[in-house]
Structures are given as structure tokens and as C-alpha cells.
Amino acid sequence: MIGETKYYLDFKNKKVSEGVVLSEQITQSGYDIYLLKTNKGVEQVECCLAFDSQEKATNAFIEKMPIAKQMEDINNKAKKGIDDLRIDLIGKPKFKHLIGGNK
């Protein structure tokens, strides 16, 4: 297993990416993950989202991307809700203009 190439569903970048297995671990919530050496560094990838062939990964990506998009939309909506509540609680940030934001 260590040293094998895996093709994984990179939902963040909306593509199939490639990496080499450095280790396999179990998270505190019970998921098994790979640590993969990629061209971006080291990535943690759920084992069920990593495949032995690019073809299998591409087919899975097409099938699972709508679910990942739905999860992203829910997450973004929740973040906005939390940001709005934070403003109600402590007010608007004083220095947002210094980091490129305009909220």
C-alpha cells in the first residue's frame, strides 16, 4: 500500500488528482484516510475517495460531484449565517479592509 499511486476526488479543485500513499490512518471519527504525497504537498484523503486507476476515479467524480457541490453550498450558507451572528454579537470587524475584505 505505501508507495502506491492513488487517484483521488479533489472536490476543492473540482478535478481528479494524483498522489502517492505515505500512510493510512483512522480518524477520531472513525474514517480511514490516506496521507498522500502530491504536487501540492501532503494531502489527507478519505480512502473511499481514492482509486487505483484514473478511469475509476473519473467515473466516481462524475457520480459524486453533485453531492460534494451540495455539501459546499450548505457549508457556505452556514458560514455566512455564523458571520452574520458574529456581527450581531461583537460588531463589524475594524480591520477587514487590511486583509482584502469589504464586509
C-alpha positions as CSV (number, residue, x, y, z in Angstrom):
1,M,0.0,0.0,0.0
2,I,2.7,2.5,0.9
3,G,4.3,3.9,-2.2
4,E,1.2,3.1,-4.4
5,T,-0.2,5.8,-6.7
6,K,-3.8,6.7,-6.0
7,Y,-6.2,8.9,-8.0
8,Y,-8.4,10.9,-5.7
9,L,-11.5,13.0,-5.9
10,D,-10.3,16.6,-5.4
11,F,-13.6,18.3,-4.9
12,K,-12.0,21.5,-3.7
13,N,-10.2,22.0,-7.1
14,K,-13.0,20.2,-9.0
15,K,-10.8,17.5,-10.6
16,V,-9.2,14.1,-10.1
17,S,-5.7,14.5,-8.6
18,E,-2.9,12.0,-8.1
19,G,-0.8,11.2,-5.1
20,V,1.5,8.5,-3.6
21,V,0.4,6.8,-0.4
22,L,2.6,7.7,2.6
23,S,0.4,6.2,5.2
24,E,-3.1,5.0,6.1
25,Q,-4.7,6.2,9.3
26,I,-8.1,6.1,11.1
27,T,-9.5,9.5,12.2
28,Q,-11.0,10.1,15.6
29,S,-14.5,10.0,14.0
30,G,-13.7,6.5,12.5
31,Y,-12.9,7.3,8.9
32,D,-9.9,5.7,7.2
33,I,-7.7,8.2,5.4
34,Y,-4.6,8.2,3.3
35,L,-1.8,10.6,3.7
36,L,-0.8,11.2,0.1
37,K,2.3,13.0,-1.3
38,T,1.0,15.2,-4.1
39,N,2.5,18.0,-6.2
40,K,0.9,20.4,-3.6
41,G,2.5,18.8,-0.6
42,V,0.8,16.2,1.7
43,E,-3.0,15.8,1.5
44,Q,-5.4,13.8,3.7
45,V,-7.9,11.9,1.6
46,E,-10.6,9.6,2.7
47,C,-9.7,6.1,1.4
48,C,-13.2,5.7,-0.2
49,L,-12.4,8.7,-2.4
50,A,-9.1,7.3,-3.7
51,F,-8.8,4.8,-6.5
52,D,-6.2,2.6,-8.2
53,S,-7.0,4.0,-11.7
54,Q,-7.7,7.4,-13.1
55,E,-10.7,5.9,-15.0
56,K,-12.4,4.7,-11.8
57,A,-11.7,8.0,-10.1
58,T,-13.1,9.9,-13.1
59,N,-16.3,7.9,-13.1
60,A,-16.7,8.3,-9.3
61,F,-16.0,12.0,-9.6
62,I,-18.8,12.4,-12.1
63,E,-21.2,10.5,-9.8
64,K,-20.2,12.2,-6.5
65,M,-19.5,15.8,-7.6
66,P,-23.2,16.8,-7.3
67,I,-23.2,15.6,-3.6
68,A,-19.9,17.5,-2.9
69,K,-21.4,20.6,-4.5
70,Q,-24.5,20.3,-2.3
71,M,-22.3,20.0,0.8
72,E,-20.3,23.0,-0.3
73,D,-23.4,25.1,-0.7
74,I,-24.7,24.1,2.7
75,N,-21.3,24.9,4.3
76,N,-21.1,28.3,2.6
77,K,-24.6,29.2,3.8
78,A,-23.8,28.1,7.3
79,K,-20.6,30.2,7.3
80,K,-22.5,33.2,6.2
81,G,-25.1,32.7,8.9
82,I,-22.4,32.4,11.6
83,D,-20.6,35.5,10.2
84,D,-23.9,37.4,10.5
85,L,-24.4,36.3,14.0
86,R,-20.9,37.2,14.9
87,I,-21.6,40.8,13.7
88,D,-24.7,40.9,15.8
89,L,-22.7,39.7,18.8
90,I,-19.5,41.7,18.6
91,G,-20.0,44.1,15.7
92,K,-18.3,44.5,12.3
93,P,-14.5,43.9,12.1
94,K,-12.4,47.0,12.4
95,F,-9.6,46.0,10.1
96,K,-11.3,43.9,7.3
97,H,-10.0,46.4,4.7
98,L,-6.4,45.5,5.6
99,I,-6.9,41.8,4.6
100,G,-8.9,42.4,1.4
101,G,-12.4,42.1,2.7
102,N,-15.1,44.7,2.3
103,K,-17.8,43.5,4.7
